[in-house]
Amino acid sequence: MAGAAGGDTTGGTTVEMVGPVVVEEASGTVVGVVTGGVTTVLFGMLSIYVASLKRAMREIKTLEGLLPICSSCNKIRTPDNQWHVLEKYISARTEATFTHSVCPECARRLYPQMYPPAQ
């Protein structure tokens, strides 16, 4: 276990694996098994980590830049000059889902008989 290894003249410590190393994500999901020496384990774990990050990046859906939006109806204009309902546009490009309700200001405007003016 301790001593010079692989040309190491500093007397560093090496670790020998008794068996394969199982690599798990924080959730406990097994993402790989690495066998071999310390270098193999480190590079194996790094490659598994990189693969996991690449998978996560493929799954992330984001919106960037400026979104041309109608001031009146809130539809979004795409580069091909098509206008799309805001909720459909965002839902098609992200993992977001929408629920709808009426804010107090709009409730008073739309249903004045049910919602008296704010005091």
SULMOCOR-V991811 format. One record per residue. RES is the residue in three letters. OMEGA is omega in whole degrees, -180 to 180 (none if undefined). D_FIRST is the distance of its C-alpha to the first C-alpha in whole Angstrom. Layout:
# SULMOCOR-V991811
res->[RES RES]
omega->[OMEGA OMEGA]
d_first->[D_FIRST D_FIRST]
This chain:
# SULMOCOR-V991811
res->[MET ALA GLY ALA ALA GLY GLY ASP THR THR GLY GLY THR THR VAL GLU MET VAL GLY PRO VAL VAL VAL GLU GLU ALA SER GLY THR VAL VAL GLY VAL VAL THR GLY GLY VAL THR THR VAL LEU PHE GLY MET LEU SER ILE TYR VAL ALA SER LEU LYS ARG ALA MET ARG GLU ILE LYS THR LEU GLU GLY LEU LEU PRO ILE CYS SER SER CYS ASN LYS ILE ARG THR PRO ASP ASN GLN TRP HIS VAL LEU GLU LYS TYR ILE SER ALA ARG THR GLU ALA THR PHE THR HIS SER VAL CYS PRO GLU CYS ALA ARG ARG LEU TYR PRO GLN MET TYR PRO PRO ALA GLN]
omega->[-179 177 -179 179 174 179 180 -179 -178 -180 -180 -179 175 179 177 179 177 -179 179 178 177 -179 -178 170 -180 -179 -179 179 179 -179 177 176 -178 176 177 -177 -176 -179 179 -180 -179 179 177 179 179 -179 177 178 179 178 179 177 179 178 179 180 178 -176 -178 176 180 172 180 174 -180 176 176 -176 179 180 -176 -173 179 174 -179 177 178 -179 179 178 173 179 -176 175 -175 -176 179 -180 -178 180 -180 -174 180 176 -177 170 -175 167 -177 172 -179 179 -178 -179 179 178 179 180 -176 -175 -175 -180 -179 -176 -180 179 179 -179 none]
d_first->[0 4 7 9 9 13 15 13 15 14 11 10 7 6 6 7 10 12 15 17 18 21 23 26 28 29 32 29 31 28 28 25 22 19 17 15 12 12 15 17 16 17 20 21 21 23 26 26 27 29 31 32 33 35 37 37 39 41 42 43 47 49 52 52 55 59 60 64 66 69 71 73 71 68 67 64 65 63 63 66 68 68 68 66 66 63 61 61 60 57 56 56 53 51 50 53 55 59 61 64 66 69 68 71 73 73 74 77 78 78 79 81 83 80 78 80 80 77 78]
